[in-house]
Amino acid sequence: MTAAEPDWLDLRRPVDDAARQKSLHLIDHAVARLSAEAESDEKRLLAIDIGAGTGNSALWFDAALRARLPDWELNWILLDSDQASLDYAAAALPHARPICAPIAGLPTLSSELLAASEFHGSRLLLTCSALLDVLTETDLTAVVRSLDDHDGLGLFLLSIVDGWELDPDHPSDAVIDAAFTAHQHRDGRLGHHAPERLMDLARRHGLTAVEGPSPWRLAAPADRTFLNRFLSERLDAAVDERPGLSAVAEDWWTQRQKQLGSGLSVRVDHLDVLIDAVGRACERETPTVRAITTPTGTETT
Ligand SMILES: C[S@@+](CC[C@H](N)C(=O)[O-])C[C@H]1O[C@@H](n2cnc3c(N)ncnc32)[C@H](O)[C@@H]1O
């Protein structure tokens, strides 16, 4: 696991916040589900932001949820395996509890937290942003198991998928993209397959999965500082994966730097995923009522 640089996370915050405007329909879906199922005395939510980093994603989720669930008690856990990032996160969200641990331990952690008297009766909500691509099959299994065990909801936003488009294009875009994509799969990481894999695993457990796009849309020169960092880091990763690309990369970078001053549009595709185990729990608790037509009229079963 490699921690993200705090200054990079701050640079991407307004760009992520803009992209997450497209994620609001999934927040609304989760809120509608919680509101429909809650008894009046059971409006408590235990939200765990996994891969919380310096807290920017939890701040966004917190604002979006509080605006929509004003009469709910909302408790935050910030989970990350990098203590230095969590130190920043704890300062940004003083009401949250930071926990330094790997995502693979989530089933045990969520069970322990929900059993604690302070969170008694809470619904479980897992959140994350800009995380899934670095996770492994073991991590995703832990995520789905936690939702399955506790009939929870999961909001997994801004996951990289296969696709970014630059205008104007360059003859080496495809080869650089292929090397970057291969780099994303190093050490067993699921890379851009992670959101699909997460939905597959969830559906196999009988949970509902809903998806939606949330691309970054960037344009230089206005987004020059962000694009300079973003493109140079993608290029470094591509050359790290395929050192033979260094000459191609040099030419590509010279052209791109000129365009950062004169005009360049970049679209980076992301996928958002909502996993809903609450509905499955309700179906278990309430026998399905089906209307069937018989020769003598309509009956219910
Ligand atoms: C790209 S950062 C995103 C941070 C934050 N969600 C945001 O949007 O600003 C990914 C974070 O996930 C954490 N992380 C990655 N893999 C992890 C794992 N297996 N267990 C716990 N934390 C992990 C990293 O330490 C890093 O802080």
The ligand as a MOL file (V3000), in Angstrom:
LIG
                    3D

  0  0  0     0  0            999 V3000
M  V30 BEGIN CTAB
M  V30 COUNTS 27 29 0 0 0
M  V30 BEGIN ATOM
M  V30 1 C -5.9010 8.2340 -3.3370 0
M  V30 2 S -5.9810 8.2400 -1.5980 0 CHG=1
M  V30 3 C -7.6590 8.8220 -1.4010 0
M  V30 4 C -7.8430 9.5490 -0.1070 0
M  V30 5 C -9.2500 10.1140 0.1130 0
M  V30 6 N -10.2790 9.1050 -0.0290 0
M  V30 7 C -9.5340 11.2700 -0.8310 0
M  V30 8 O -10.3570 11.1190 -1.7330 0
M  V30 9 O -8.9160 12.3320 -0.6660 0 CHG=-1
M  V30 10 C -6.1210 6.5090 -1.1440 0
M  V30 11 C -5.9180 6.2430 0.3540 0
M  V30 12 O -6.2140 4.8740 0.5970 0
M  V30 13 C -5.2790 4.3490 1.5420 0
M  V30 14 N -5.2080 2.8930 1.3020 0
M  V30 15 C -4.8870 2.2760 0.1460 0
M  V30 16 N -4.9610 0.9400 0.2850 0
M  V30 17 C -5.3550 0.7070 1.5590 0
M  V30 18 C -5.6140 -0.4850 2.3080 0
M  V30 19 N -5.5040 -1.6900 1.7490 0
M  V30 20 N -5.9880 -0.3600 3.6050 0
M  V30 21 C -6.1270 0.8790 4.1700 0
M  V30 22 N -5.9000 2.0400 3.5150 0
M  V30 23 C -5.5170 1.9530 2.2190 0
M  V30 24 C -3.9710 5.1010 1.2400 0
M  V30 25 O -3.1330 5.1520 2.3840 0
M  V30 26 C -4.4960 6.4880 0.8430 0
M  V30 27 O -4.5480 7.3350 1.9710 0
M  V30 END ATOM
M  V30 BEGIN BOND
M  V30 1 1 1 2
M  V30 2 1 2 3
M  V30 3 1 2 10
M  V30 4 1 3 4
M  V30 5 1 4 5
M  V30 6 1 5 6
M  V30 7 1 5 7
M  V30 8 2 7 8
M  V30 9 1 7 9
M  V30 10 1 10 11
M  V30 11 1 11 12
M  V30 12 1 11 26
M  V30 13 1 12 13
M  V30 14 1 13 14
M  V30 15 1 13 24
M  V30 16 1 14 15
M  V30 17 1 14 23
M  V30 18 2 15 16
M  V30 19 1 16 17
M  V30 20 1 17 18
M  V30 21 2 17 23
M  V30 22 1 18 19
M  V30 23 2 18 20
M  V30 24 1 20 21
M  V30 25 2 21 22
M  V30 26 1 22 23
M  V30 27 1 24 25
M  V30 28 1 24 26
M  V30 29 1 26 27
M  V30 END BOND
M  V30 END CTAB
M  END
